[in-house]
Amino acid sequence: MRYLLISDLHGNQEALDSVLLDARGQYEHIVCCGDLVGYGPDPNRIVEWARTSLLAVIRGNHDRACCGLEDLEWFNPIAQEASRWTMARLSAENLDWLRSLRRGPITVDGFSVAHGSPLDEDEYIASLSDAANVFDYLDKPLTFFGHTHLQGGFMWANGRREAVLRPHRTEYEILLHIKPDALYLINPGSTGQPRDSDPRAAYALFDSETQEILLRRVPYDYDAVRQKIERAGLPPALGQRLAFGR
């Protein structure tokens, strides 16, 4: 089975549309690692798409915040403002659906899906040392996660830990072959708000039969999103940062 893996959409419809167009015909199911909303100007459109299009999705911390399940005091002022803006504009049906999202990790076709760490949905896995604290507790050889907005990941094999690289800014994709008897923590990257200094939308494709993963980047019209953010009255910094991927 072929899967499209996405994460951290954050209400960015233009980025999602570019990913879906780029990946068209190359997957059977879509799985999301959380954070559908927050920051971006199109929360209802994203949630309505998710409700009918995703095989599996788990909640992210911004999903919780934007439907009233998270105390906003843990967020910085800009994130707090964006969460309040999003909550005020989500329809009652979409708010209820967000509140019903499951906490990760969950299992899909033999692989795991988490938002942050499989041990703690709010924990960031951003370095080899972070990953080292997780590998001993994995119950599946492959886990997809999000939360950091950093595409790539980590692997453990034969007692060694290694980083999984993302495509360079001049590259379209990187192919990863899953090795037997190895453990993988793979972040498809943020579709809607990358923070690895590459403004292109990020996603992954996984083929469970060939055991291959493609990490991809695709350009989108981030300036159009910036303009929508400013017209909506959201903090302008949320749109300005999209051009820099951080």
HUURZI-V400654 format. One record per residue. N is the residue number from 1. RES is the residue in one small letter. SS is DSSP state (H for helix, E for strand, L for the rest). OMEGA is omega in radians with two decimals (NA if undefined). NEAR is the number of other ideal C-beta (glycine too) atoms within 8 Angstrom. Layout:
n->N res->RES ss->SS omega->OMEGA near->NEAR
n->N res->RES ss->SS omega->OMEGA near->NEAR
This chain:
n->1 res->m ss->L omega->-3.13 near->8
n->2 res->r ss->E omega->-3.06 near->11
n->3 res->y ss->E omega->2.93 near->16
n->4 res->l ss->E omega->3.14 near->14
n->5 res->l ss->E omega->3.11 near->15
n->6 res->i ss->E omega->3.12 near->14
n->7 res->s ss->L omega->3.00 near->19
n->8 res->d ss->L omega->3.12 near->15
n->9 res->l ss->L omega->3.05 near->17
n->10 res->h ss->L omega->3.02 near->14
n->11 res->g ss->L omega->-3.09 near->15
n->12 res->n ss->L omega->-3.08 near->17
n->13 res->q ss->H omega->-3.11 near->12
n->14 res->e ss->H omega->3.13 near->11
n->15 res->a ss->H omega->3.11 near->14
n->16 res->l ss->H omega->-3.13 near->15
n->17 res->d ss->H omega->3.14 near->9
n->18 res->s ss->H omega->3.11 near->13
n->19 res->v ss->H omega->-3.12 near->15
n->20 res->l ss->H omega->3.10 near->8
n->21 res->l ss->H omega->-3.10 near->7
n->22 res->d ss->H omega->-3.06 near->9
n->23 res->a ss->H omega->-3.04 near->12
n->24 res->r ss->L omega->3.11 near->6
n->25 res->g ss->L omega->-3.07 near->3
n->26 res->q ss->L omega->-3.14 near->7
n->27 res->y ss->L omega->3.04 near->9
n->28 res->e ss->L omega->-3.07 near->5
n->29 res->h ss->E omega->3.11 near->10
n->30 res->i ss->E omega->3.12 near->11
n->31 res->v ss->E omega->-3.09 near->15
n->32 res->c ss->E omega->-3.12 near->14
n->33 res->c ss->L omega->2.99 near->20
n->34 res->g ss->L omega->-3.07 near->18
n->35 res->d ss->L omega->3.05 near->16
n->36 res->l ss->L omega->-3.00 near->15
n->37 res->v ss->L omega->-3.08 near->16
n->38 res->g ss->L omega->3.11 near->16
n->39 res->y ss->L omega->-2.95 near->12
n->40 res->g ss->L omega->-2.98 near->17
n->41 res->p ss->L omega->-3.03 near->11
n->42 res->d ss->L omega->-3.09 near->10
n->43 res->p ss->H omega->-3.11 near->16
n->44 res->n ss->H omega->3.13 near->10
n->45 res->r ss->H omega->-3.14 near->8
n->46 res->i ss->H omega->-3.11 near->16
n->47 res->v ss->H omega->3.12 near->14
n->48 res->e ss->H omega->3.05 near->9
n->49 res->w ss->H omega->-3.10 near->9
n->50 res->a ss->H omega->-3.09 near->11
n->51 res->r ss->H omega->-3.08 near->9
n->52 res->t ss->H omega->-2.96 near->5
n->53 res->s ss->H omega->-3.02 near->6
n->54 res->l ss->L omega->2.99 near->9
n->55 res->l ss->L omega->-3.11 near->7
n->56 res->a ss->E omega->3.10 near->10
n->57 res->v ss->E omega->3.03 near->10
n->58 res->i ss->E omega->-3.11 near->17
n->59 res->r ss->L omega->2.97 near->13
n->60 res->g ss->L omega->-3.11 near->17
n->61 res->n ss->H omega->3.10 near->13
n->62 res->h ss->H omega->3.02 near->13
n->63 res->d ss->H omega->3.11 near->15
n->64 res->r ss->H omega->-3.08 near->10
n->65 res->a ss->H omega->-3.03 near->14
n->66 res->c ss->H omega->3.05 near->14
n->67 res->c ss->L omega->3.01 near->11
n->68 res->g ss->L omega->-3.14 near->7
n->69 res->l ss->L omega->-3.08 near->6
n->70 res->e ss->L omega->3.06 near->8
n->71 res->d ss->L omega->-3.05 near->4
n->72 res->l ss->H omega->-3.11 near->10
n->73 res->e ss->H omega->3.13 near->4
n->74 res->w ss->H omega->-3.10 near->5
n->75 res->f ss->L omega->3.03 near->9
n->76 res->n ss->L omega->-3.04 near->5
n->77 res->p ss->H omega->3.14 near->6
n->78 res->i ss->H omega->3.11 near->9
n->79 res->a ss->H omega->3.09 near->13
n->80 res->q ss->H omega->-3.13 near->10
n->81 res->e ss->H omega->3.13 near->10
n->82 res->a ss->H omega->3.13 near->13
n->83 res->s ss->H omega->3.11 near->14
n->84 res->r ss->H omega->3.11 near->9
n->85 res->w ss->H omega->-3.11 near->11
n->86 res->t ss->H omega->-3.12 near->13
n->87 res->m ss->H omega->-3.12 near->12
n->88 res->a ss->H omega->-3.05 near->6
n->89 res->r ss->H omega->3.09 near->7
n->90 res->l ss->L omega->3.09 near->14
n->91 res->s ss->L omega->3.13 near->6
n->92 res->a ss->H omega->3.14 near->5
n->93 res->e ss->H omega->-3.13 near->6
n->94 res->n ss->H omega->3.05 near->13
n->95 res->l ss->H omega->3.13 near->12
n->96 res->d ss->H omega->-3.13 near->8
n->97 res->w ss->H omega->3.10 near->10
n->98 res->l ss->H omega->3.13 near->15
n->99 res->r ss->H omega->-3.10 near->9
n->100 res->s ss->L omega->-3.09 near->5
n->101 res->l ss->L omega->-3.12 near->11
n->102 res->r ss->E omega->2.99 near->6
n->103 res->r ss->L omega->3.08 near->6
n->104 res->g ss->L omega->0.05 near->14
n->105 res->p ss->L omega->2.99 near->9
n->106 res->i ss->E omega->3.14 near->9
n->107 res->t ss->E omega->3.09 near->9
n->108 res->v ss->E omega->3.04 near->11
n->109 res->d ss->L omega->3.05 near->7
n->110 res->g ss->L omega->3.05 near->7
n->111 res->f ss->E omega->-3.12 near->13
n->112 res->s ss->E omega->3.11 near->15
n->113 res->v ss->E omega->3.14 near->15
n->114 res->a ss->L omega->3.01 near->15
n->115 res->h ss->L omega->3.00 near->16
n->116 res->g ss->L omega->3.07 near->13
n->117 res->s ss->E omega->3.01 near->13
n->118 res->p ss->L omega->3.13 near->11
n->119 res->l ss->L omega->-3.09 near->7
n->120 res->d ss->E omega->-3.03 near->6
n->121 res->e ss->L omega->-3.14 near->14
n->122 res->d ss->L omega->-3.11 near->7
n->123 res->e ss->L omega->3.13 near->10
n->124 res->y ss->L omega->2.98 near->8
n->125 res->i ss->L omega->-3.03 near->15
n->126 res->a ss->L omega->-3.08 near->6
n->127 res->s ss->L omega->3.10 near->6
n->128 res->l ss->H omega->3.13 near->9
n->129 res->s ss->H omega->3.04 near->6
n->130 res->d ss->H omega->-3.11 near->12
n->131 res->a ss->H omega->-3.11 near->14
n->132 res->a ss->H omega->-3.13 near->8
n->133 res->n ss->H omega->-3.04 near->9
n->134 res->v ss->H omega->-2.99 near->13
n->135 res->f ss->H omega->-3.08 near->11
n->136 res->d ss->L omega->-3.04 near->5
n->137 res->y ss->L omega->-3.11 near->7
n->138 res->l ss->L omega->3.09 near->12
n->139 res->d ss->L omega->3.05 near->4
n->140 res->k ss->L omega->-3.12 near->9
n->141 res->p ss->L omega->-3.10 near->8
n->142 res->l ss->E omega->3.07 near->12
n->143 res->t ss->E omega->2.98 near->14
n->144 res->f ss->E omega->-3.12 near->17
n->145 res->f ss->E omega->3.14 near->17
n->146 res->g ss->L omega->2.97 near->17
n->147 res->h ss->L omega->-3.09 near->17
n->148 res->t ss->L omega->-3.05 near->9
n->149 res->h ss->L omega->-3.13 near->11
n->150 res->l ss->L omega->3.14 near->11
n->151 res->q ss->L omega->3.13 near->15
n->152 res->g ss->E omega->3.10 near->13
n->153 res->g ss->E omega->-3.00 near->11
n->154 res->f ss->E omega->3.08 near->13
n->155 res->m ss->E omega->3.06 near->12
n->156 res->w ss->E omega->3.11 near->12
n->157 res->a ss->E omega->3.08 near->10
n->158 res->n ss->L omega->3.08 near->4
n->159 res->g ss->L omega->-3.13 near->4
n->160 res->r ss->E omega->3.06 near->6
n->161 res->r ss->E omega->-3.14 near->9
n->162 res->e ss->E omega->3.04 near->9
n->163 res->a ss->E omega->3.03 near->7
n->164 res->v ss->E omega->-3.04 near->12
n->165 res->l ss->L omega->3.03 near->6
n->166 res->r ss->L omega->3.07 near->14
n->167 res->p ss->L omega->3.02 near->13
n->168 res->h ss->L omega->-3.11 near->5
n->169 res->r ss->L omega->3.08 near->8
n->170 res->t ss->L omega->-3.08 near->3
n->171 res->e ss->L omega->3.12 near->8
n->172 res->y ss->L omega->-3.06 near->6
n->173 res->e ss->E omega->3.00 near->9
n->174 res->i ss->E omega->3.13 near->9
n->175 res->l ss->E omega->3.13 near->7
n->176 res->l ss->E omega->3.07 near->10
n->177 res->h ss->E omega->3.13 near->6
n->178 res->i ss->L omega->-3.12 near->11
n->179 res->k ss->L omega->3.04 near->7
n->180 res->p ss->L omega->3.09 near->4
n->181 res->d ss->L omega->3.05 near->5
n->182 res->a ss->L omega->3.11 near->10
n->183 res->l ss->E omega->-3.07 near->10
n->184 res->y ss->E omega->2.93 near->13
n->185 res->l ss->E omega->-3.00 near->14
n->186 res->i ss->E omega->3.08 near->16
n->187 res->n ss->E omega->3.12 near->15
n->188 res->p ss->L omega->-3.11 near->15
n->189 res->g ss->L omega->-3.14 near->18
n->190 res->s ss->L omega->3.05 near->16
n->191 res->t ss->L omega->-2.97 near->15
n->192 res->g ss->L omega->-3.13 near->13
n->193 res->q ss->L omega->3.12 near->12
n->194 res->p ss->L omega->3.12 near->14
n->195 res->r ss->L omega->3.11 near->10
n->196 res->d ss->L omega->3.11 near->13
n->197 res->s ss->L omega->3.03 near->7
n->198 res->d ss->L omega->-3.04 near->12
n->199 res->p ss->L omega->-3.11 near->9
n->200 res->r ss->L omega->3.08 near->11
n->201 res->a ss->E omega->-3.08 near->16
n->202 res->a ss->E omega->3.02 near->16
n->203 res->y ss->E omega->3.12 near->15
n->204 res->a ss->E omega->2.99 near->16
n->205 res->l ss->E omega->3.13 near->14
n->206 res->f ss->E omega->3.08 near->13
n->207 res->d ss->E omega->-3.06 near->11
n->208 res->s ss->L omega->3.10 near->10
n->209 res->e ss->L omega->-3.14 near->5
n->210 res->t ss->L omega->-3.10 near->4
n->211 res->q ss->L omega->3.10 near->7
n->212 res->e ss->E omega->3.09 near->10
n->213 res->i ss->E omega->2.99 near->11
n->214 res->l ss->E omega->2.99 near->11
n->215 res->l ss->E omega->-2.99 near->17
n->216 res->r ss->E omega->2.99 near->13
n->217 res->r ss->E omega->-3.11 near->16
n->218 res->v ss->E omega->3.13 near->11
n->219 res->p ss->L omega->3.04 near->7
n->220 res->y ss->L omega->-3.07 near->12
n->221 res->d ss->L omega->-3.12 near->7
n->222 res->y ss->H omega->3.10 near->12
n->223 res->d ss->H omega->3.06 near->7
n->224 res->a ss->H omega->3.10 near->8
n->225 res->v ss->H omega->3.11 near->17
n->226 res->r ss->H omega->-3.13 near->13
n->227 res->q ss->H omega->3.11 near->9
n->228 res->k ss->H omega->3.11 near->11
n->229 res->i ss->H omega->-3.11 near->14
n->230 res->e ss->H omega->3.11 near->10
n->231 res->r ss->H omega->-3.12 near->7
n->232 res->a ss->H omega->-3.11 near->8
n->233 res->g ss->L omega->3.03 near->5
n->234 res->l ss->L omega->3.12 near->13
n->235 res->p ss->L omega->-3.09 near->8
n->236 res->p ss->L omega->-3.13 near->9
n->237 res->a ss->H omega->-3.14 near->7
n->238 res->l ss->H omega->3.08 near->13
n->239 res->g ss->H omega->-3.11 near->14
n->240 res->q ss->H omega->-3.08 near->9
n->241 res->r ss->H omega->-3.07 near->9
n->242 res->l ss->H omega->-3.12 near->13
n->243 res->a ss->H omega->-3.08 near->9
n->244 res->f ss->L omega->3.12 near->8
n->245 res->g ss->L omega->3.11 near->11
n->246 res->r ss->L omega->NA near->7
